[in-house]
Amino acid sequence: MVRDRRRIDPETGRRRSATSNGDEAHVPESISGTLDDELARAAEQGGGQPEGAPTEQPAGEQSGLHQQVEELTADIKRVTAEYANFRKRVERDRESVIESAKASVAGELLTVLDDVERAEAHGDLTGAFKSVADKLIATLDSAGLKPFGAEGEEFDPAVHEAVQHDTSAEVSGPTVTTVLRRGYQFGDRVLRPAMVAVTDHAPEEPEGSDGADPTAQS
């Protein structure tokens, strides 16, 4: 028994494929040829690039994408900064409102503190009244209310209200010598200036001088 094992059919010139009996069978025309021929044909049909392969973007398009990314990044940074500034501004406004409300309440209680101070000066601040007064003063102090105005302070027209004036050689400049009403401030805000008497400096007169003009004729 002779088997034809030739891979090329001598009659048709086509390539054969192996069959179950060991003979060479005809290979369909669609899959004949080498792998390089198939790849070349696929490249011609698909524009020179196999299907599914990544395509390169033009340089101009890549530059445009980078510019868009940079612009979006700048927008995000700007919005983030604006939001942070907005939160800080809201927090400052909230704290300002709270401080203003506290200062307003403290200002309404200044006359009560004046009554407490006068009662203490007359010896009437005793017993339960003194206990309540001490708690009131401690509460206002912890909230931020501070008294000012004491004898010996340098006169400051921004916080002192001068209602009396005198001169003396014992002071070197305008000095608070008497406090008629204590002043109060809440934080940096002056709620009420201190009412004071001020003594200004005056040079001493020479001893033995009676104030008469020594050049006057008798």
Secondary structure, 3 states (H helix, E strand, C coil): CCCCCCCECCCCCCEEEECCCCCEEECCHHHCCCHHHHHHHHHHHCCCCCCCCCCCCCHHHHHHHHHHHHHHHHHHHHHHHHHHHHHHHHHHHHHHHHHHHHHHHHHHCHHHHHHHHHHHHCCCCCHHHHHHHHHHHHHHHHHCEEEECCCCCECCCCCEEEEEEEEECCCCCCEEEEEEECEEEECCEEEECEEEEEEEECCCCCCCCCCCCCCCCC
